[in-house]
Amino acid sequence: MTNYRRFLRQDILICVLGAGLLSALTFRLASSLRLDYDEVAEFHAIWQVSQGHKPYVDFCFEHPPYFWLLYSPILRRLPQTFESLLVLRRLNLGFSFLALALLIFMLLRRNPDRSWRTCALASVGLVALQVPVVFTFAQFRADHLVLALTLAGLLILEHPGSSPAPPMRWALSGLLFTAAALLSPKLALIYGAAILLYGYERWTIGQREGPCCLFAFLLGSAGAFLALNAATLMAGVNPWPYFQWVVKFYFLTTTHSGYRFGLARGLLLRTAYNPLLLLIILGGTAAAVQELWKNGWRKNKILIVFLGFALVQPLWVKYFYDQYLYTVLLAWTLPLALFFHGIGRWKSRLAQLAVALLFWGGVYIALPELATYGHDRRGLDDEIALGDKLLELAPIGSPVSMQPPTHVVFRENSTYFFTYTQTPAGPDTEAIMLDSPQLKGFFSFPGYVDQLERRPPSLILVNPAFSGRQYRQAIDYFIHTLHPRDYEERRILDARVFVRKPGPRTHGP
């Protein structure tokens, strides 16, 4: 027990130091990188909730409401400037740090051998330096909290010693997995694989306790579901519309548009100009298969979950964006550590030198790519300046008609649906919504014109990449036909903006 506690303290210290070093890099990037489309959309949803607006009633956004409620009390107390968004982005890095620390801890506890710990740290460090991982961790997303909850749930199921997890651990794991799934379903494969694998182990070892563990897991899941939704209701937000039609809309769009095997294509594209990823995948797969052949599945349940997720996730996810790819790359850390460790255990100095060269060669490839990508993505100061300048032109209390990533965030929208995200449907959102009897009135040309007339915007900025055809036609008709004298076109830091003139409204030429 004394040795276990000593190793535990050492592991925790190593995790804090390792995650801290990587988080220092993401903190620097979070202070310089332009805001991503999804970040602006999340910020705006959080602000609307902080002002008492009801999601899915006053505005539409296809994400669940729980993450918004976490940050809305903070944003409510911050000044309505774009610097406040930077504060939220930096605060959210705490979840990035936690996810990295849990991942390192998960790998370290597999084996107390010093050579294994070195290989595990090298694997996490190398993968965490890849562009999709670093830059996604630096952004404001619920994904990092979801990843931390998921890893914590896995660690709880992986009971120390040879005995399987008792019912209490199953209950806590169900609570964490369900909370993570409610925040975002992106890691659903991990939840499913873990439940099946650990459940099968429990059933084969002790059939009497199998139903008890299942009941405990369901009880923990129900507790998370009830707790999150009760907190949401107490905050004045009704989550039922999300489950009633937003989830249905999301799954409908997954079959309506996008790329087949989009994430797999994105991974292959990155591998084409970064061969290190090919080495990680092939070497990690070979090492994982060898480990499973040698020691069996019972001692390698987390390895099976990680490997299954890393191989299957790219085949069914349609979107090739970094926020989907970074968790796949992180899942390769355990197979890659096995690959490093397998070569490093050879007595040949040449083999040990090969391991060192693989690591430093990977760092040599990763750092210039990070520098180039970071340079191309810089411009946060200009984005903040543009946002604050546009805020000055939009009086407090007046709505706007804009889409991310160029959105003033701290103003309501004239139209019900303010963002046509590329995930899940992009401009095809209009076509899908027009098939819904409940919502088609909001997404048609006359519906848009009626909303604009009832809530005339003080600012209009159209982003063609994130707006539907009927919406653009309605904006053009509203400005040039219905109110040609009420708006003037301006250039604000290279942005084409229509600003409403002061004075009484006119109708017609």
C-alpha positions in Angstrom: 0.0 0.0 0.0 2.9 2.4 0.8 4.5 1.7 -2.6 1.1 2.2 -4.3 0.6 5.6 -2.6 4.1 6.6 -3.5 3.6 5.7 -7.1 0.2 7.5 -7.1 1.8 10.7 -5.8 4.5 10.5 -8.4 2.0 9.9 -11.2 -0.1 12.8 -10.1 2.9 15.1 -10.0 4.0 13.9 -13.5 0.5 14.4 -14.8 0.3 18.0 -13.5 3.7 18.9 -14.9 3.2 17.2 -18.3 -0.3 18.6 -18.8 0.9 22.0 -17.5 3.7 22.2 -20.1 1.3 21.4 -22.9 -1.4 23.7 -21.5 1.1 26.6 -21.5 1.4 26.2 -25.3 -2.4 26.2 -25.7 -2.7 29.2 -23.4 -0.4 31.2 -25.6 -2.3 30.1 -28.7 -5.7 30.9 -27.1 -4.4 34.5 -26.6 -3.5 35.0 -30.3 -5.6 32.8 -32.6 -8.7 34.1 -34.3 -12.1 33.0 -33.0 -13.4 29.9 -34.7 -17.0 29.9 -36.2 -18.2 27.4 -33.5 -16.7 29.5 -30.7 -18.6 32.6 -31.8 -21.8 30.6 -32.1 -21.3 29.1 -28.6 -20.5 32.6 -27.1 -23.6 34.1 -28.6 -25.8 31.2 -27.3 -24.3 31.6 -23.8 -24.9 35.4 -23.9 -28.5 34.9 -24.9 -29.1 32.4 -22.1 -27.4 34.9 -19.7 -29.9 37.5 -20.7 -32.9 35.2 -20.1 -33.6 34.2 -23.7 -35.0 30.7 -24.1 -33.1 28.4 -26.4 -35.2 26.7 -29.1 -38.0 29.2 -28.3 -36.4 32.6 -28.7 -33.5 31.4 -30.8 -32.4 28.2 -32.5 -29.0 26.4 -32.2 -28.6 22.7 -32.5 -26.3 22.2 -29.5 -27.6 21.1 -26.1 -28.1 23.8 -23.5 -26.1 22.5 -20.6 -22.7 23.9 -21.5 -24.3 27.4 -22.0 -25.7 27.3 -18.5 -22.2 26.6 -17.1 -20.8 29.8 -18.5 -23.8 32.1 -18.7 -23.4 33.3 -15.0 -19.8 34.2 -15.7 -20.5 36.1 -18.9 -23.4 37.9 -17.2 -20.9 39.5 -14.9 -18.3 40.5 -17.5 -18.3 43.6 -19.6 -20.0 43.3 -23.0 -16.8 43.5 -25.0 -15.0 40.9 -27.0 -12.2 40.8 -24.4 -14.7 39.0 -22.2 -14.9 36.2 -24.8 -11.2 35.8 -24.4 -11.7 35.4 -20.7 -14.1 32.5 -21.2 -11.7 31.0 -23.7 -8.9 31.0 -21.2 -11.1 29.7 -18.4 -12.1 26.8 -20.6 -8.4 25.8 -20.9 -8.8 24.3 -17.4 -10.8 21.5 -19.0 -8.1 21.0 -21.6 -5.6 20.7 -18.8 -7.8 18.2 -17.0 -8.3 16.0 -20.0 -4.5 15.9 -20.8 -3.7 15.2 -17.1 -6.2 12.3 -17.0 -4.9 10.9 -20.3 -1.3 10.9 -19.0 -2.4 9.4 -15.7 -4.3 6.6 -17.6 -1.1 5.7 -19.5 1.2 5.9 -16.5 -0.8 3.7 -14.2 -0.7 0.8 -16.8 2.9 -0.1 -15.8 5.2 1.3 -13.0 8.3 0.5 -15.0 10.4 3.5 -15.7 11.0 2.7 -19.4 7.2 2.4 -19.9 6.5 5.7 -18.2 9.1 7.4 -20.4 7.5 5.9 -23.6 4.0 6.9 -22.3 5.1 10.5 -21.8 6.8 10.6 -25.2 3.7 9.3 -26.9 1.4 11.8 -25.3 3.8 14.7 -25.9 4.3 13.8 -29.6 0.6 13.3 -30.4 -0.4 16.4 -28.4 1.9 18.5 -30.5 0.0 17.7 -33.7 -2.0 20.6 -35.2 -5.5 19.3 -34.7 -4.9 18.5 -31.0 -3.1 21.8 -30.0 -5.4 24.1 -31.8 -8.6 22.4 -30.8 -7.5 22.4 -27.2 -6.9 26.2 -27.5 -10.5 26.9 -28.6 -13.6 27.4 -26.5 -15.5 24.1 -26.8 -17.5 21.7 -24.7 -15.5 18.9 -26.2 -12.7 19.3 -23.7 -15.0 18.9 -20.7 -16.6 15.9 -22.5 -13.2 14.3 -23.0 -12.3 14.8 -19.4 -15.5 13.3 -18.1 -15.1 10.3 -20.5 -11.6 9.6 -19.5 -12.6 9.8 -15.8 -15.4 7.3 -16.4 -13.0 4.9 -18.1 -10.5 5.2 -15.2 -13.2 4.4 -12.7 -14.2 1.3 -14.6 -10.6 0.2 -14.8 -10.4 -1.1 -11.2 -6.9 -1.4 -9.6 -5.8 -5.0 -9.3 -7.2 -8.0 -11.0 -10.8 -7.8 -9.7 -13.4 -6.0 -11.8 -15.1 -2.7 -10.8 -17.7 -3.0 -8.0 -21.2 -1.7 -8.4 -20.4 1.7 -6.9 -17.8 2.4 -9.5 -20.3 1.4 -12.2 -22.7 3.9 -10.8 -20.2 6.7 -10.9 -19.0 5.7 -14.4 -22.6 5.9 -15.6 -23.0 9.3 -14.1 -19.8 10.6 -15.9 -20.6 8.9 -19.2 -24.1 10.2 -19.3 -23.1 13.8 -18.3 -20.5 13.7 -21.1 -23.0 12.3 -23.7 -25.5 15.0 -22.8 -22.9 17.7 -23.4 -21.9 16.2 -26.7 -22.4 12.8 -28.3 -19.1 12.8 -30.2 -17.5 10.1 -28.1 -20.4 7.8 -28.1 -18.3 4.9 -29.4 -16.1 5.0 -26.3 -19.1 4.8 -24.0 -20.6 1.9 -25.9 -17.3 0.0 -26.2 -16.5 0.5 -22.5 -19.9 -0.7 -21.3 -19.9 -3.8 -23.5 -16.3 -4.8 -22.7 -16.3 -4.2 -19.0 -19.9 -5.5 -18.7 -18.8 -8.7 -20.5 -15.9 -9.1 -18.1 -18.2 -8.6 -15.1 -20.7 -11.1 -16.4 -18.1 -13.8 -17.0 -16.4 -13.4 -13.6 -19.4 -13.1 -11.4 -22.8 -13.6 -13.0 -24.6 -12.8 -9.7 -23.1 -9.2 -9.6 -23.6 -8.6 -13.3 -27.3 -7.4 -13.0 -26.3 -5.4 -9.9 -23.6 -3.6 -11.8 -25.9 -2.9 -14.7 -28.5 -1.5 -12.4 -25.9 0.7 -10.7 -24.8 2.0 -14.1 -28.3 2.8 -15.1 -28.9 4.4 -11.7 -25.9 6.6 -12.2 -26.9 7.5 -15.7 -30.4 8.4 -14.5 -28.9 10.5 -11.8 -26.8 12.5 -14.3 -29.8 13.0 -16.6 -32.1 14.1 -13.8 -29.5 16.4 -12.2 -28.5 18.2 -15.4 -32.1 18.7 -16.5 -33.2 19.7 -13.1 -30.5 22.4 -13.0 -31.5 23.5 -16.5 -35.1 23.8 -15.5 -34.2 25.7 -12.3 -32.2 28.2 -14.5 -35.4 28.9 -16.5 -34.5 26.8 -19.6 -36.8 24.0 -20.8 -34.6 21.2 -22.3 -37.5 19.3 -23.7 -37.5 21.0 -27.2 -33.9 19.9 -27.6 -34.9 16.2 -27.2 -38.2 16.7 -29.0 -36.9 18.0 -32.3 -33.3 19.3 -32.2 -31.9 15.8 -31.8 -34.2 14.5 -34.5 -33.0 17.3 -36.8 -29.4 16.6 -36.0 -29.7 12.9 -36.9 -31.7 13.7 -40.0 -28.9 16.0 -41.3 -26.3 13.3 -40.8 -27.9 11.4 -43.7 -28.8 14.5 -45.7 -25.4 16.1 -46.5 -21.7 16.0 -45.9 -18.9 13.7 -47.1 -18.9 9.9 -46.9 -16.0 8.8 -44.6 -15.2 12.5 -44.2 -13.1 12.1 -41.1 -11.2 9.2 -42.7 -10.5 11.4 -45.7 -9.3 14.2 -43.5 -7.0 11.8 -41.6 -5.5 10.5 -44.9 -5.1 14.1 -46.2 -3.1 15.0 -43.1 -1.1 11.8 -43.4 -0.1 12.7 -46.9 1.9 15.7 -45.8 2.8 14.4 -42.3 4.0 10.8 -42.7 4.5 10.6 -38.9 0.7 10.0 -38.6 1.1 6.9 -40.8 3.8 5.7 -38.5 1.6 6.3 -35.5 -1.3 4.3 -37.0 0.7 1.4 -38.5 3.2 1.1 -35.6 0.5 1.5 -33.0 -1.8 -1.0 -34.6 1.0 -3.6 -34.9 2.1 -3.1 -31.2 -1.5 -3.3 -30.0 -2.2 -6.5 -31.9 1.0 -8.0 -30.5 0.1 -6.9 -26.9 -3.4 -8.4 -27.2 -2.0 -11.7 -28.6 0.5 -11.9 -25.7 -1.5 -10.8 -22.7 -5.2 -11.2 -23.8 -8.1 -8.8 -23.6 -8.7 -8.7 -19.9 -5.5 -6.8 -19.2 -6.0 -4.5 -22.2 -9.5 -3.3 -22.0 -8.6 0.4 -22.3 -6.3 -0.5 -25.2 -9.3 -2.2 -27.0 -11.5 0.8 -26.3 -8.9 3.3 -27.6 -8.0 1.2 -30.6 -11.6 0.5 -31.6 -12.4 4.2 -31.3 -9.4 5.3 -33.3 -10.1 2.9 -36.1 -13.9 3.0 -36.3 -14.6 6.7 -35.5 -13.2 8.0 -38.9 -15.3 5.5 -40.8 -18.7 6.8 -39.7 -18.1 10.5 -38.8 -18.8 12.6 -41.9 -16.9 15.8 -40.9 -13.2 16.3 -41.3 -12.8 19.2 -38.9 -10.1 19.2 -36.3 -12.6 19.0 -33.4 -13.5 15.6 -34.6 -10.0 14.5 -35.4 -8.2 15.5 -32.3 -9.8 12.8 -30.1 -9.0 10.2 -32.7 -5.3 11.2 -32.6 -5.3 11.2 -28.8 -6.7 7.7 -28.8 -3.5 6.6 -30.6 -1.3 7.6 -27.6 -1.6 4.2 -25.9 -0.9 2.1 -29.0 2.0 4.4 -29.9 3.4 4.1 -26.4 3.3 0.3 -26.8 5.2 0.7 -30.1 7.9 2.8 -28.5 8.2 0.5 -25.5 8.3 -2.6 -27.7 11.3 -1.3 -29.6 13.0 0.3 -26.6 13.0 -3.0 -24.7 15.4 -4.5 -27.3 18.9 -4.7 -26.0 20.2 -3.3 -29.3 21.5 0.2 -28.9 20.5 0.8 -32.5 16.8 0.0 -31.6 16.9 2.4 -28.7 18.4 5.0 -30.9 15.6 4.4 -33.4 13.0 5.2 -30.7 14.8 8.4 -29.8 15.0 9.4 -33.5 11.3 8.6 -34.0 10.4 10.9 -31.2 12.7 13.8 -32.0 11.9 13.4 -35.7 8.2 13.8 -34.9 8.9 16.9 -32.8 11.0 18.3 -35.7 8.0 17.8 -38.0 5.4 19.1 -35.6 7.0 22.3 -34.4 7.4 24.0 -37.8 3.9 23.0 -38.7 2.6 24.5 -35.5 4.5 27.7 -36.2 3.2 28.0 -39.7 -0.4 27.2 -38.8 -0.3 29.5 -35.8 1.0 32.4 -38.0 -1.8 31.8 -40.5 -4.4 31.8 -37.8 -3.2 34.9 -35.9 -5.3 38.0 -36.0 -7.3 37.9 -32.7 -6.6 41.6 -32.0 -8.0 42.6 -35.3 -11.0 40.4 -34.8 -11.6 41.9 -31.3 -11.3 45.4 -32.8 -13.8 44.6 -35.5 -16.3 43.1 -33.0 -16.1 46.1 -30.7 -16.4 48.5 -33.6 -19.5 46.8 -34.8 -20.9 46.8 -31.2 -20.6 50.6 -31.2 -22.8 50.7 -34.3 -25.5 48.5 -32.8 -27.4 50.2 -29.9 -28.0 48.2 -26.8 -31.4 46.5 -27.1 -31.5 46.6 -30.9 -31.3 43.3 -32.9 -28.9 42.5 -35.6 -28.9 40.2 -38.6 -25.5 38.5 -38.8 -23.8 35.0 -38.8 -20.7 33.8 -37.2 -17.8 34.1 -37.4 -18.5 37.8 -37.9 -21.1 38.4 -35.2 -21.3 41.0 -32.5 -22.3 38.3 -29.9 -23.9 40.8 -27.4 -27.0 41.6 -29.4 -30.1 39.6 -30.3 -30.9 38.5 -33.8 -33.8 39.6 -35.9 -34.3 36.1 -37.2 -35.0 33.0 -35.2 -32.2 31.0 -36.8 -29.0 33.1 -36.8 -26.4 30.5 -37.8 -26.2 28.0 -40.6 -23.4 25.9 -39.3 -21.4 23.6 -41.6 -22.0 21.0 -39.0 -24.4 19.4 -39.5 -26.0 20.8 -42.6 -24.7 24.2 -43.7 -26.8 26.1 -46.1 -28.9 22.9 -46.6 -30.4 23.7 -43.2 -33.1 25.7 -45.0 -34.1 22.8 -47.2 -34.3 20.5 -44.2 -36.2 22.9 -42.0 -38.7 23.5 -44.8 -39.8 19.9 -44.4 -40.7 20.5 -40.8 -44.3 21.6 -40.2 -43.3 23.3 -36.9 -40.4 25.3 -38.3 -40.8 25.8 -42.0 -42.4 29.3 -41.4 -39.1 30.5 -39.9 -36.9 29.4 -42.8 -38.8 30.6 -45.9 -38.5 33.9 -47.8 -41.8 35.3 -46.5 -40.9 34.1 -43.0 -37.6 35.9 -43.0 -39.1 39.1 -44.3 -41.8 39.0 -41.6 -39.2 38.5 -38.9 -37.0 41.3 -40.3 -40.0 43.6 -40.4 -41.1 42.9 -36.9 -37.6 43.2 -35.5 -35.7 45.5 -37.9 -31.9 45.0 -37.5 -29.6 47.9 -36.7 -26.7 46.0 -38.4 -26.8 43.6 -41.4 -23.8 41.6 -42.4 -24.3 38.6 -44.6 -21.8 35.7 -44.8 -22.7 33.7 -47.9 -20.9 30.7 -46.7 -23.2 30.4 -43.6 -26.5 31.6 -44.9 -29.2 30.0 -47.0 -30.4 31.1 -50.4 -33.9 32.2 -49.2 -32.3 34.1 -46.3 -30.0 36.0 -48.7 -32.9 36.8 -51.0 -35.0 38.1 -48.0 -32.1 40.3 -46.8 -31.7 41.8 -50.3 -35.4 42.4 -50.6 -35.6 43.9 -47.1 -32.8 46.4 -47.8 -33.2 47.4 -51.4 -37.0 47.1 -51.9 -38.7 47.6 -48.6 -36.2 50.0 -46.9 -33.9 51.5 -49.5 -33.6 54.8 -47.5 -33.2 53.3 -44.1 -29.8 51.6 -44.5 -26.4 52.8 -45.7 -23.5 50.6 -46.7 -20.2 50.9 -44.9 -16.8 49.3 -44.9 -15.7 48.4 -41.3 -12.2 47.0 -41.4 -12.8 45.3 -44.8 -16.2 44.1 -43.7 -19.3 45.1 -45.9 -21.9 46.2 -43.4 -25.4 47.7 -43.8 -26.0 50.2 -40.9 -29.5 51.5 -40.1 -29.8 55.2 -40.3 -31.3 57.1 -37.3 -34.8 58.5 -37.8 -38.2 57.2 -38.7 -38.6 54.1 -40.8 -39.6 54.3 -44.5 -41.5 51.8 -46.6 -40.7 51.5 -50.3 -38.6 53.8 -52.6 
